[in-house]
Amino acid sequence: MRPTMIQLQGAVYPVRDLKRAARWYQEWLECSPAAEGRSEVRFETATGELLLVELVDGRPERNPASCGARWQTADVRAAWERLLKLGADEVEAPRMREDGVWVGIACDPFGNRLNLVEGAGAQGPLRIAASGESSRAIEVERIISAPRTRVWRAWTRQEELGAWFGSDAHVELRVGGPFEIYMLAEPAGLRGSEGCRVLSYLEERMLSFSWNAPPDHSTRDWQTRVVVELSDIDSVKAVTRVRLTHTGWPRATGDEAQNDAAPGEPDAAEWDATFAYFQRAWPRVMTSLERHLSRATGHH
């Protein structure tokens, strides 16, 4: 059995040598890329998509804070030996959890984590993925007295994001670039949106990024998506509409597929708790943005 991604959404892995990484994953996944570009390569598995994105900056080669994706295999120990033979590094040797699920964590030669799972109940993740995402979304809209260019900078410059969204940030405006905002004074991996990435953007119009739950939520390892859209209300008076939409949620409570989640996977109630958390959190975030821009532009 080839390793199969069991994340609800795909994963983006940054790599320094795209051609070498593509060859490595072709051997690991035992399949050819679905698409190859100059700066990215895409692989498709039965239930997810892996996107390799070439690094063009000085980021560290290893990124231990990234949670990576979960990969299901029929024999985690055999898969583990094969990974090490291909040049992966050991992070956590395979072990059996109390729920009978085998897990192991390795790091590919390019600094990305591979979370191996055996015995997680193949039908659970497959049914969740097959059922599609929920149509529900969190939507927050504000009218802000600031030029669209100014609002865009507040969302895309890490020094500004650290000022109004968290205590610090690491953001690079490029597809696959990090979108990490640190809210907590905790060890690496527990500070905020570590492992989240820029998914797409239109300059001064739209920003989309992956997002995760706080460390104390059981849904922490699963990423959802956020889209921020900017539009002019009055370009002369410099008034901008900011619309935030948080999507990518699995089916709501009551959906048979989600209630039948595999051992170790979040169930519907846990997802509902995370959804409710962000229903409260995003309005506060938008209020913080308003206050930040009000101070910056001199509006009170």
N, C-alpha and C positions, 0 to 999 in steps of 0.2 A: 504493500500500500504506500503510495506516495504521500508525503506530508501535505496536509490540507489546512489552509487557514480557517480558523473558526471564529475570527472577529466578526462582529456584526457589520463593520465597515472594513475597508481595506487598510493597508499600511503603507507609509512612505518611509523608505530607508535612504538616508543620505550616504553617498559613497565618494571616495576620492578618485578612484579609477573605475569609470563606468564600464569599460569593456571587460576589464578583469572581473568586476562584480557580476556582470551579466553572464559570463562564462561560469563563474562559481555557482550562481543560483540556477543556471540551466542544469548543471550536474546535480545539485542538491534537490531540485524539484523534479528532475527527470522529465523536463519538457522545455520546448523552445519558447522564447518570448512571444507574447501576443502582438507586441508593437515595439519598435525600436526607433528612437529619435536621437538627435545630436546630444541632448543633455538629459535624456531620461529613457528608461526601458521598463516596459510593463509586462508582468507575468499574470496569468489568470489561473486560479485554482478552482476547485469545485464550488467553493462558497465565498471566495474573497479575491481581492486583487492586490498584488504587490507592485509598488512603483519604486524603482531605483532612480534616485535623482543625484546628479553629479554635484559635488561640492566645488565651489569656486572661490572659497575664502579660506581663512586660517583657523576654522573651527578645529577643536581637538579631535584626534582620530577616534578616540573612544568616547562614547556618550552613555555612561552607566545609568543616568537618570531616565533614559527613554525606556518605557515599558515594553516596546516592541509589539509584536503580534503573537497570537497563540496558534500553534500548529499541532494538529492532531495526527497521531501516527499509530499504527497497529502494534508496534513494538518499540517503546520509547528507548529501551536499552540498546537495541540494534541501531536505531536511528541516531542515538547518542554516539556510539562508536564510529558510525559513518561520518557524523559531523566533525568529530575530532580528527579523523583521518583526512578530511578535506581541509583541515587547518583552522577550525573554529576553536575558541578558547572556552574552558570550563568556567562557569559562574556558579552554578549549583548543581551537583551531581544528581541524577535521577533518584527519587525517593517516593515512597507511597504515603499519601496523606491519610488522615483518619477516615475519609469518605471512600477510600479504595481507589482513588485516582492517582496514577503515576504522573509526576511532573519533574521536569529538568530544565535548566536554563543554561544556554550557551551564548557566546558572543561571536558573530561572524568575523572574518578577517578585516571588516571595514568599520567595526565598532557598534554594530546593531545587535540587539538582543533577540534570541530565538527561544521562545517559551514552548517547550515540548509537552504534550499532554497525551496520556494513554488511559482509556477507560472512562472518558468523560461522557459517554453516551452519545454515539455519533448522531443518532436521530434528533437529539435535542438541538444542537447548533444548526443542523441542516434544516430542520423545520422552522427555526426562527428566521434563518436567512431566506428560505423559500416563501415565507409569509409576507416578506417585505417590511418596510418601515411603517410606523404609524403615521397617519396624516396629521396628528396633533403637533403643535409647535408652540413655542413661547414667543410672543411678539411684543416688543416694547418700542414706542415711538415718542420722540421728543422734538420740539421746535426750539432750536438754539440760536441765540443772537451772536453769531460768529460766521465769518466767510467759510465756504465749503473747503477751500484750501487749508484753512486753519484747523478745521475739524479733522480733516484727513491726516494732518501731521500729528494730531493728538492720538490717533488710532495706530499710526504706523511708525512713529519714532520711539525707540525704546526708552530714551531718557524722559519722554513725556508720559508714556504708559506707566513707567515706574513712579511718576509723580502723582497720578490721579487714580490708577487702577490697582496698583500694588506698591510694594516697597522697592521693587527693582524689576527689571525685565531684560530679556534677551530676544530681540526681534530683528529679523532680516526680511525685507520686503522682496521676496522672490518665491516662486512656486517651489514648495518643499522646504523653504527656509523656516527656521525656528520661530514659533510664536509662544514664547514662554514668559509668563508673568508670575512673579514670586510674591505671595501674600504672607507667608508664614516664615518665622525664624526657626526652621527645622532642617534636618539633614537633607542632602541632595536626594531628590526623588519625592520629597514630601512637602515641598515649599509652595507649589502652585501648579501651573499648567505645563509642567515639564513633559517633554515628548510631543507636545502639540506643534502643528505645522501650518504654514500658509498654504491653503488649497488653491486659491485663485484670487485675482484682483483686477479691477479696472481703475486706472489712476484717477483718484479723487471722486470715484463713483461707487465702487463696491470692493469690499474686502471679505474673503471667506477663509475661515481657519478651523482646524479641528480643535476639540475641547474635551476636557475630562472633568470628573467630579472631584470634590475635596478628598483628601487622603482617608478620612473616616467613613467614606461611603464604599459599600461593597461593589459598586459599579465603577470604581476608580480606573480599572485597567481597560475599560471600554470607552472609545471616543465617539462623541457626537459631533455636530457641525454647527457653526455660527456664521451667519451672513450679516454684515453691516452695510447698509445702503445709504448713500448721501445724495440729496437733491436740493436744488435752490428753491427756496420759497420766495425770496426777494433778493436778487443779486446786488441791487443798488444799496439796499439797507443791510446787506450781509446777514441774511437770515437763512438757516439751513435746517432741513428736515433730516433727522437721523432715525433710521428704522433698523432695529435689530431683530433678527429671527433665529431662534435656536431650534434646529431640526435634527433629524437622524435618530429619533427615538424608536425603540422597538415597539411592538404592539402594546396597547394599554391593558390594564387589568381586565380579566375576563376572556382574553384571547387564549384559546387552547394551546397554541404553540408556545406562547411565552410562559404560561403557567406550568408547562411541562419542561421547563429548562433543565439542562443536565446538571449533575452534581458539580458544585463549584462555580456554576454560572449564576448571575443575578436573576432572581425571579421577578414577577410582575410587581410585587409590593415594593421590592428594593428599587426598581426603576421608577416607580411612582414617587418614592421618597426623594429621589434625586431630581425628578421633574418638579416636584413641589419646592424643593430647595432653590432651584434656579428661577422659579416663578417669583420668589421673594428677592433673590439676589440681583437679577438683572435691572429691575427698576432702581435699586440702590446704586448700581454701577452707573447707570445713565444720569442719575442725580449728581454723582461725583464728577462726571464729565461736564455737566452743565456748570457746576461750581468752578471747576478748573478753568474752563474757557471764559467764564464771567470775570474771573480774576485777571486772566491773561489779556482780555480785550478791554477791560475797564468798565464792563457793564455790571451794574449792581441792582 
